[in-house]
Amino acid sequence: MQSKELAALIGISHQLCNRYKAKGMPTDSFEAAKAWYSKH
């Protein structure tokens, strides 16, 4: 999933999404990314 798509689904900017990816946020599915985002 691309950063822009994932960011739009979560409700954050794609720049912030890229920073979160660098910190370990999974990007293989929306559910996994949303769970990670909720915890951090």
N, CA, C and O atoms as a Tripos MOL2 file, in Angstrom:
@<TRIPOS>MOLECULE
protein
  160   159    40     0     0
PROTEIN
NO_CHARGES

@<TRIPOS>ATOM
      1 N           0.8540   -1.1790    0.0000 N.3       1 MET1
      2 CA          0.0000    0.0000    0.0000 C.3       1 MET1
      3 C           0.8940    1.2360    0.0000 C.2       1 MET1
      4 O           1.8900    1.2880    0.7220 O.2       1 MET1
      5 N           0.5420    2.2130   -0.7980 N.am      2 GLN2
      6 CA          1.3370    3.4280   -0.8920 C.3       2 GLN2
      7 C           1.0790    4.3510    0.2970 C.2       2 GLN2
      8 O           0.0150    4.3140    0.9140 O.2       2 GLN2
      9 N           2.0660    5.1720    0.5980 N.am      3 SER3
     10 CA          1.9660    6.0810    1.7360 C.3       3 SER3
     11 C           0.7740    7.0160    1.6330 C.2       3 SER3
     12 O           0.0900    7.2630    2.6260 O.2       3 SER3
     13 N           0.5190    7.5370    0.4400 N.am      4 LYS4
     14 CA         -0.5920    8.4800    0.2860 C.3       4 LYS4
     15 C          -1.9290    7.8140    0.5640 C.2       4 LYS4
     16 O          -2.7970    8.4040    1.2060 O.2       4 LYS4
     17 N          -2.1010    6.5880    0.0830 N.am      5 GLU5
     18 CA         -3.3520    5.8580    0.3190 C.3       5 GLU5
     19 C          -3.5230    5.5620    1.8050 C.2       5 GLU5
     20 O          -4.5890    5.7900    2.3780 O.2       5 GLU5
     21 N          -2.4700    5.0550    2.4130 N.am      6 LEU6
     22 CA         -2.5220    4.6960    3.8220 C.3       6 LEU6
     23 C          -2.7590    5.9290    4.6840 C.2       6 LEU6
     24 O          -3.5650    5.8900    5.6150 O.2       6 LEU6
     25 N          -2.0720    7.0090    4.3860 N.am      7 ALA7
     26 CA         -2.2410    8.2450    5.1410 C.3       7 ALA7
     27 C          -3.6710    8.7610    5.0570 C.2       7 ALA7
     28 O          -4.2310    9.2130    6.0560 O.2       7 ALA7
     29 N          -4.2580    8.6950    3.8710 N.am      8 ALA8
     30 CA         -5.6360    9.1490    3.7020 C.3       8 ALA8
     31 C          -6.6030    8.2960    4.5220 C.2       8 ALA8
     32 O          -7.5480    8.8180    5.1130 O.2       8 ALA8
     33 N          -6.3660    6.9970    4.5550 N.am      9 LEU9
     34 CA         -7.2460    6.1150    5.3210 C.3       9 LEU9
     35 C          -7.1330    6.3610    6.8290 C.2       9 LEU9
     36 O          -8.1290    6.3110    7.5500 O.2       9 LEU9
     37 N          -5.9200    6.6250    7.2900 N.am     10 ILE10
     38 CA         -5.7090    6.8610    8.7210 C.3      10 ILE10
     39 C          -6.1160    8.2710    9.1160 C.2      10 ILE10
     40 O          -6.5720    8.5090   10.2350 O.2      10 ILE10
     41 N          -5.9440    9.2110    8.1760 N.am     11 GLY11
     42 CA         -6.2900   10.5990    8.4660 C.3      11 GLY11
     43 C          -5.0900   11.4390    8.8510 C.2      11 GLY11
     44 O          -5.2150   12.3760    9.6400 O.2      11 GLY11
     45 N          -3.9200   11.1120    8.3010 N.am     12 ILE12
     46 CA         -2.6970   11.8650    8.5600 C.3      12 ILE12
     47 C          -2.0800   12.2700    7.2180 C.2      12 ILE12
     48 O          -2.5130   11.8080    6.1630 O.2      12 ILE12
     49 N          -1.0730   13.1300    7.2710 N.am     13 SER13
     50 CA         -0.3940   13.5290    6.0390 C.3      13 SER13
     51 C           0.5180   12.4020    5.5650 C.2      13 SER13
     52 O           0.9280   11.5520    6.3550 O.2      13 SER13
     53 N           0.8320   12.3990    4.2640 N.am     14 HIS14
     54 CA          1.7090   11.3410    3.7710 C.3      14 HIS14
     55 C           3.1390   11.5270    4.2800 C.2      14 HIS14
     56 O           3.8870   10.5520    4.3620 O.2      14 HIS14
     57 N           3.5330   12.7470    4.6200 N.am     15 GLN15
     58 CA          4.8540   12.9710    5.1940 C.3      15 GLN15
     59 C           4.9460   12.3230    6.5790 C.2      15 GLN15
     60 O           5.9440   11.6840    6.9130 O.2      15 GLN15
     61 N           3.9040   12.4950    7.3670 N.am     16 LEU16
     62 CA          3.8790   11.8770    8.6980 C.3      16 LEU16
     63 C           3.8230   10.3630    8.5730 C.2      16 LEU16
     64 O           4.4400    9.6490    9.3630 O.2      16 LEU16
     65 N           3.0990    9.8810    7.6040 N.am     17 CYS17
     66 CA          3.0310    8.4500    7.3540 C.3      17 CYS17
     67 C           4.4260    7.8960    7.0520 C.2      17 CYS17
     68 O           4.7880    6.8310    7.5520 O.2      17 CYS17
     69 N           5.2010    8.6020    6.2500 N.am     18 ASN18
     70 CA          6.5570    8.1620    5.9360 C.3      18 ASN18
     71 C           7.4360    8.1410    7.1800 C.2      18 ASN18
     72 O           8.2610    7.2400    7.3320 O.2      18 ASN18
     73 N           7.2780    9.1170    8.0730 N.am     19 ARG19
     74 CA          8.0420    9.1270    9.3210 C.3      19 ARG19
     75 C           7.6620    7.9480   10.1960 C.2      19 ARG19
     76 O           8.5280    7.3140   10.8000 O.2      19 ARG19
     77 N           6.3660    7.6480   10.2690 N.am     20 TYR20
     78 CA          5.9120    6.5050   11.0540 C.3      20 TYR20
     79 C           6.4160    5.1910   10.4670 C.2      20 TYR20
     80 O           6.7640    4.2700   11.2050 O.2      20 TYR20
     81 N           6.4540    5.1070    9.1440 N.am     21 LYS21
     82 CA          6.9940    3.9000    8.4950 C.3      21 LYS21
     83 C           8.4490    3.7010    8.8940 C.2      21 LYS21
     84 O           8.8730    2.5720    9.1400 O.2      21 LYS21
     85 N           9.2180    4.7820    8.9590 N.am     22 ALA22
     86 CA         10.6170    4.6980    9.3530 C.3      22 ALA22
     87 C          10.7660    4.2500   10.8020 C.2      22 ALA22
     88 O          11.7820    3.6650   11.1750 O.2      22 ALA22
     89 N           9.7460    4.5290   11.6180 N.am     23 LYS23
     90 CA          9.7710    4.1290   13.0300 C.3      23 LYS23
     91 C           9.2170    2.7290   13.2480 C.2      23 LYS23
     92 O           9.2060    2.2290   14.3720 O.2      23 LYS23
     93 N           8.7500    2.0870   12.1560 N.am     24 GLY24
     94 CA          8.3100    0.7070   12.2820 C.3      24 GLY24
     95 C           6.8490    0.4250   12.0180 C.2      24 GLY24
     96 O           6.4060   -0.7060   12.2170 O.2      24 GLY24
     97 N           6.0890    1.3990   11.5820 N.am     25 MET25
     98 CA          4.6780    1.1520   11.2940 C.3      25 MET25
     99 C           4.5500    0.2000   10.1030 C.2      25 MET25
    100 O           5.1510    0.4400    9.0560 O.2      25 MET25
    101 N           3.7780   -0.8710   10.2530 N.am     26 PRO26
    102 CA          3.5910   -1.7910    9.1260 C.3      26 PRO26
    103 C           2.7520   -1.1450    8.0350 C.2      26 PRO26
    104 O           1.8550   -0.3480    8.3120 O.2      26 PRO26
    105 N           3.0530   -1.4940    6.8060 N.am     27 THR27
    106 CA          2.3170   -0.9140    5.6850 C.3      27 THR27
    107 C           1.6950   -1.9800    4.7990 C.2      27 THR27
    108 O           1.2210   -1.6810    3.7020 O.2      27 THR27
    109 N           1.6950   -3.2190    5.2680 N.am     28 ASP28
    110 CA          1.1480   -4.3000    4.4570 C.3      28 ASP28
    111 C          -0.3750   -4.3120    4.4440 C.2      28 ASP28
    112 O          -0.9870   -4.8190    3.5040 O.2      28 ASP28
    113 N          -0.9940   -3.7510    5.4950 N.am     29 SER29
    114 CA         -2.4540   -3.6800    5.5220 C.3      29 SER29
    115 C          -2.8950   -2.4720    6.3420 C.2      29 SER29
    116 O          -2.1760   -2.0020    7.2240 O.2      29 SER29
    117 N          -4.0780   -1.9870    6.0350 N.am     30 PHE30
    118 CA         -4.6270   -0.8540    6.7730 C.3      30 PHE30
    119 C          -4.8520   -1.2130    8.2320 C.2      30 PHE30
    120 O          -4.5730   -0.4050    9.1190 O.2      30 PHE30
    121 N          -5.3540   -2.4150    8.4920 N.am     31 GLU31
    122 CA         -5.6520   -2.8310    9.8570 C.3      31 GLU31
    123 C          -4.3950   -2.8390   10.7180 C.2      31 GLU31
    124 O          -4.4150   -2.3660   11.8540 O.2      31 GLU31
    125 N          -3.3020   -3.3760   10.1780 N.am     32 ALA32
    126 CA         -2.0390   -3.4300   10.9240 C.3      32 ALA32
    127 C          -1.5010   -2.0220   11.1740 C.2      32 ALA32
    128 O          -1.0170   -1.7220   12.2660 O.2      32 ALA32
    129 N          -1.5870   -1.1710   10.1680 N.am     33 ALA33
    130 CA         -1.1060    0.2030   10.3150 C.3      33 ALA33
    131 C          -1.9520    0.9690   11.3300 C.2      33 ALA33
    132 O          -1.4170    1.7130   12.1520 O.2      33 ALA33
    133 N          -3.2490    0.7900   11.2740 N.am     34 LYS34
    134 CA         -4.1520    1.4830   12.1980 C.3      34 LYS34
    135 C          -3.9000    1.0270   13.6340 C.2      34 LYS34
    136 O          -3.9200    1.8430   14.5560 O.2      34 LYS34
    137 N          -3.6640   -0.2650   13.8270 N.am     35 ALA35
    138 CA         -3.3770   -0.7930   15.1570 C.3      35 ALA35
    139 C          -2.0790   -0.1900   15.6890 C.2      35 ALA35
    140 O          -2.0130    0.2140   16.8500 O.2      35 ALA35
    141 N          -1.0530   -0.1260   14.8490 N.am     36 TRP36
    142 CA          0.2310    0.4430   15.2480 C.3      36 TRP36
    143 C           0.0450    1.9220   15.5880 C.2      36 TRP36
    144 O           0.5590    2.3950   16.6020 O.2      36 TRP36
    145 N          -0.6800    2.6440   14.7550 N.am     37 TYR37
    146 CA         -0.9140    4.0750   14.9640 C.3      37 TYR37
    147 C          -1.6560    4.3240   16.2780 C.2      37 TYR37
    148 O          -1.3610    5.2850   16.9880 O.2      37 TYR37
    149 N          -2.5980    3.4750   16.5910 N.am     38 SER38
    150 CA         -3.3670    3.6360   17.8310 C.3      38 SER38
    151 C          -2.5050    3.4380   19.0680 C.2      38 SER38
    152 O          -2.7210    4.0910   20.0890 O.2      38 SER38
    153 N          -1.5290    2.5390   18.9810 N.am     39 LYS39
    154 CA         -0.6480    2.2570   20.1180 C.3      39 LYS39
    155 C           0.4260    3.3160   20.3100 C.2      39 LYS39
    156 O           0.8960    3.5260   21.4290 O.2      39 LYS39
    157 N           0.8180    3.9830   19.2360 N.am     40 HIS40
    158 CA          1.9080    4.9450   19.3090 C.3      40 HIS40
    159 C           1.3380    6.2980   19.1680 C.2      40 HIS40
    160 O           2.0740    7.2850   19.1990 O.2      40 HIS40
@<TRIPOS>BOND
     1     1     2 1
     2     2     3 1
     3     3     4 2
     4     3     5 am
     5     5     6 1
     6     6     7 1
     7     7     8 2
     8     7     9 am
     9     9    10 1
    10    10    11 1
    11    11    12 2
    12    11    13 am
    13    13    14 1
    14    14    15 1
    15    15    16 2
    16    15    17 am
    17    17    18 1
    18    18    19 1
    19    19    20 2
    20    19    21 am
    21    21    22 1
    22    22    23 1
    23    23    24 2
    24    23    25 am
    25    25    26 1
    26    26    27 1
    27    27    28 2
    28    27    29 am
    29    29    30 1
    30    30    31 1
    31    31    32 2
    32    31    33 am
    33    33    34 1
    34    34    35 1
    35    35    36 2
    36    35    37 am
    37    37    38 1
    38    38    39 1
    39    39    40 2
    40    39    41 am
    41    41    42 1
    42    42    43 1
    43    43    44 2
    44    43    45 am
    45    45    46 1
    46    46    47 1
    47    47    48 2
    48    47    49 am
    49    49    50 1
    50    50    51 1
    51    51    52 2
    52    51    53 am
    53    53    54 1
    54    54    55 1
    55    55    56 2
    56    55    57 am
    57    57    58 1
    58    58    59 1
    59    59    60 2
    60    59    61 am
    61    61    62 1
    62    62    63 1
    63    63    64 2
    64    63    65 am
    65    65    66 1
    66    66    67 1
    67    67    68 2
    68    67    69 am
    69    69    70 1
    70    70    71 1
    71    71    72 2
    72    71    73 am
    73    73    74 1
    74    74    75 1
    75    75    76 2
    76    75    77 am
    77    77    78 1
    78    78    79 1
    79    79    80 2
    80    79    81 am
    81    81    82 1
    82    82    83 1
    83    83    84 2
    84    83    85 am
    85    85    86 1
    86    86    87 1
    87    87    88 2
    88    87    89 am
    89    89    90 1
    90    90    91 1
    91    91    92 2
    92    91    93 am
    93    93    94 1
    94    94    95 1
    95    95    96 2
    96    95    97 am
    97    97    98 1
    98    98    99 1
    99    99   100 2
   100    99   101 am
   101   101   102 1
   102   102   103 1
   103   103   104 2
   104   103   105 am
   105   105   106 1
   106   106   107 1
   107   107   108 2
   108   107   109 am
   109   109   110 1
   110   110   111 1
   111   111   112 2
   112   111   113 am
   113   113   114 1
   114   114   115 1
   115   115   116 2
   116   115   117 am
   117   117   118 1
   118   118   119 1
   119   119   120 2
   120   119   121 am
   121   121   122 1
   122   122   123 1
   123   123   124 2
   124   123   125 am
   125   125   126 1
   126   126   127 1
   127   127   128 2
   128   127   129 am
   129   129   130 1
   130   130   131 1
   131   131   132 2
   132   131   133 am
   133   133   134 1
   134   134   135 1
   135   135   136 2
   136   135   137 am
   137   137   138 1
   138   138   139 1
   139   139   140 2
   140   139   141 am
   141   141   142 1
   142   142   143 1
   143   143   144 2
   144   143   145 am
   145   145   146 1
   146   146   147 1
   147   147   148 2
   148   147   149 am
   149   149   150 1
   150   150   151 1
   151   151   152 2
   152   151   153 am
   153   153   154 1
   154   154   155 1
   155   155   156 2
   156   155   157 am
   157   157   158 1
   158   158   159 1
   159   159   160 2
@<TRIPOS>SUBSTRUCTURE
     1 MET1         2 RESIDUE 1 A MET
     2 GLN2         6 RESIDUE 1 A GLN
     3 SER3        10 RESIDUE 1 A SER
     4 LYS4        14 RESIDUE 1 A LYS
     5 GLU5        18 RESIDUE 1 A GLU
     6 LEU6        22 RESIDUE 1 A LEU
     7 ALA7        26 RESIDUE 1 A ALA
     8 ALA8        30 RESIDUE 1 A ALA
     9 LEU9        34 RESIDUE 1 A LEU
    10 ILE10       38 RESIDUE 1 A ILE
    11 GLY11       42 RESIDUE 1 A GLY
    12 ILE12       46 RESIDUE 1 A ILE
    13 SER13       50 RESIDUE 1 A SER
    14 HIS14       54 RESIDUE 1 A HIS
    15 GLN15       58 RESIDUE 1 A GLN
    16 LEU16       62 RESIDUE 1 A LEU
    17 CYS17       66 RESIDUE 1 A CYS
    18 ASN18       70 RESIDUE 1 A ASN
    19 ARG19       74 RESIDUE 1 A ARG
    20 TYR20       78 RESIDUE 1 A TYR
    21 LYS21       82 RESIDUE 1 A LYS
    22 ALA22       86 RESIDUE 1 A ALA
    23 LYS23       90 RESIDUE 1 A LYS
    24 GLY24       94 RESIDUE 1 A GLY
    25 MET25       98 RESIDUE 1 A MET
    26 PRO26      102 RESIDUE 1 A PRO
    27 THR27      106 RESIDUE 1 A THR
    28 ASP28      110 RESIDUE 1 A ASP
    29 SER29      114 RESIDUE 1 A SER
    30 PHE30      118 RESIDUE 1 A PHE
    31 GLU31      122 RESIDUE 1 A GLU
    32 ALA32      126 RESIDUE 1 A ALA
    33 ALA33      130 RESIDUE 1 A ALA
    34 LYS34      134 RESIDUE 1 A LYS
    35 ALA35      138 RESIDUE 1 A ALA
    36 TRP36      142 RESIDUE 1 A TRP
    37 TYR37      146 RESIDUE 1 A TYR
    38 SER38      150 RESIDUE 1 A SER
    39 LYS39      154 RESIDUE 1 A LYS
    40 HIS40      158 RESIDUE 1 A HIS
